[in-house]
Amino acid sequence: MPARRKTPPIPKIAPDLAVAFGARLRAWYRRNHRDLPWRKTRDPYRVLISELMLQQTQVSRVLDFYARFLETFPTIQHLADAKPKRVMESWEGLGYYARARNLHKLAKHVTREGADGTLPSDPAELRKLPGIGAYTAGAVASFAYEKRAALVDTNVARVLSRVFAPKLNPKRPADLKRIWAIAEQTLPRTGAAVWTQNQALMELGALVCTARVKRCGACPLRRTCKSAE
């Protein structure tokens, strides 16, 4: 019987390292971020739409769909009142249509009789809604409500593992759990700073620390990154 792979311990990030990491990352973001429409809103509904559309879909494709979808369904109540066929037609071309079906179910759930029609701010409550996983819950809590919420998508997992724990493989569930722990340990103290840092992690993974190329010379984290070349 082959030996079982030893699961590495959860990395412990020193507080001063976490502070320096965040400061450099946020400063880089303020100078280099892309001007994207969903970064200009704190409306939970609009944040949710953007996050669901961006799952497994390139930003360039989402830009047009995002604007058109919100023109058709400007509020969550408009979406809840729509026929399923109309929702699916508005999503046509984005693919992964389970996202649209779950979004429609979610809209109906939060606007049902007795509900107040708003998305909760707590990640644990968000995860109870149809189609909302750990990442999306963290994104809505952070980007709409400026909560101190961690989030880990493919880009974020790549950046955090390369910087702090190169032996971790984000494709392994046990390792991904440890990467989430790193994300929690490196959260800034304030919600506003968390908003910027979470956006910065995603942006760095999309533009600099990519899956195909590590542009270490352009990375603000190269001094402390354990994978820097």
N, C-alpha and C positions, 0 to 999 in steps of 0.2 A: 504494500500500500504506500503510495507516495506521501511524503511528509506534507502536512498542512502548512500553508503559508502563515507565517507569524504576523499577526495584526500589529502594526506599529501603534505606539501610544499616541494619545491626543497631544499634539505639540503645544507647549506652553509658551506664549508670546510675552516677553518682558514688557511691562507697561511703558517704559521709555522707548522701546523699539516700536511699539504700536503707535505711540504719539508721533514719532518721527516719520513712520510709514504713512500715516494719514495726512500729515502736514504736506509732505512732498507730493502725494497723490492729488490732494485737493488743489494745490497751487498749480500743478500741471494742468488739471482739468480747466481751471479758470482761464488759462491761456490758450488751450487747444481744443476745447469741446466743439462738436458740431451744433449748428443751430437747428434744432428739431422741435416741431410744434408741441409735442407732448411734454417737453421740458419747460413750457411756458405756462402750464396750468397746474393747479392743485385740486382740480375737480376730480373726485374719486371715480366717477363714471368715465370721464375721458382718459384718465390714467389707466383704468382697467381695460378699456378698448385698445389702447396702444399696446399694453403688455400682452394681451391675448393675440393681437395681430402679429406682434414681433416674434412670437414663438415659432421657431423653425422657418422664419421668413425674413428675407433681406430688408434692410431699412429702406432702400430705394423703392422697393415694391410697395411697402406699407404706406409711404407718404401719400400717394394718391388715394388709396383705399380708405385711409384714416379720415381724410377730409370729406370724401363722398359719403361715408357711412354716417358721420356725425351730421351731415346736412340732412340725411334721410331720417335719422333717429337722434335728434339733438339732446334728448334726455332719456333717462332710464325708463320713464313712464311711456314715452313714445315707443321704445323698444318692446316693453312688456305688452303694449296694446296691439302690436303688429302681428300679422299672421305669420306662422312659421315659414311659409313659402316665400314671403317678402323678405324675411331676414336672410334666408339662404340665398336668395337672388342677389342681395346686396353684398354677400360674402363671396360670391362666385368669382373665381380667379385666384383667391388666396390659398385655397386648398385646406386640408386638415379640417374638414367641415364639422367635426365634433366640437370644435371651439365655438362655432356659431350656435350650434344646438344648445350647448351648455350655457352660453351667454344669454340666450333667450330664456332658458329655464331660470337662470339666476335673476334676470330682470323681473320675471313673474313672481318669484319667491319674495324679493325684497319690496315689491309693490302690492303684495296680497293684502286682503282685508285685515286690518289690525297692525300692519307693518307701516313704518314711517317712510319707506322709499329710499332710504340712504344705505350706503355700504358701511359696515362696521369698520372701526379703526384698528381694532385688535387683530393681530395675525391669526390667533387661534380661532376667533369668531369668523374671520374671512375664510378660513380653510373648511368651514362647514358648508360653504356655498357650492353649488354645482360647478365643476370644472376648475376649482381654485386649489392649486397645490401650494407647497411650501414657498417656492420662489415667488409666485404671483401674489400670495398673501403678504410676503415681506415687501414686495415692490409697491403694492397699493398702500400699505401702512406707512412706508417710508416716503414715497413720492407724492402721495395725496395728503397725508396727515402729519408728515415729518416726525414720525415715531422712530424711536431707537430700535429699528428692526433690521436684522441681517437678511441678506438675500444672496443666493448662490445659483447662477445659471452657468452655462458652459464657459462663457468668457471669464466670469468671476472665479470659477473653480480653477481654471487654467492659471490665472494670475496668482491667486493665493497659494496654490500648490507649488508653483515655480519659485515664488519668493521665499516661502517659509518651510516647505516640506516636499522637496522634489521626489521623494520616494513614494509619495501618495499618488494613487491613480484614481482620478475622478470617476472613472467608469465602474469602479468597484464600490458597491453600496457602503461597505464599512469604511472605506477611505473617504468617500464623499461625506459621510457623517462627521469625520474629523475635519474636513475642510469647512463645514458649517461651523464647527467649534472655533476654528481660526477666525472666521468672519465675525462671530460673536465677540471674540476677544479683542478684535481690532476696531470695534465700533467707537466713534468719537463720543464725547460726553453729551452733546446737544443734538436735538433732532435736525436742526438746520444743517449742521455739519455732516450728519449721517446722510441727509439727502444728497449733498454734494459728493460725499465719498462713495456712496453706492453708484451714483451716475458715473463717477470717475473710474471705478473698477471695471464697469461694463465698457466704457469708452476705451480704456487702455487695452483691454482684451480684444476689442474690435479693430483698433488702429495700430497698435504697437506690438503687444505681446500676443501675436496671433498664433493660430494652430500651425500654420505652415512656416512662418518666419518669426524669429525672435529678434526684434530690432533693438537690441540691448543698448546700442549707442545713443538711441533716442529716448530711452526709458528713464523716468525720474526715480525709479526704485533700484537702479543697477548697483548702487553702493551697498545695499543691504540684501540684495537678491542672491539666494543660494544657487540659482541656475544661471547667473549672468555670465556671458561669454566675453 
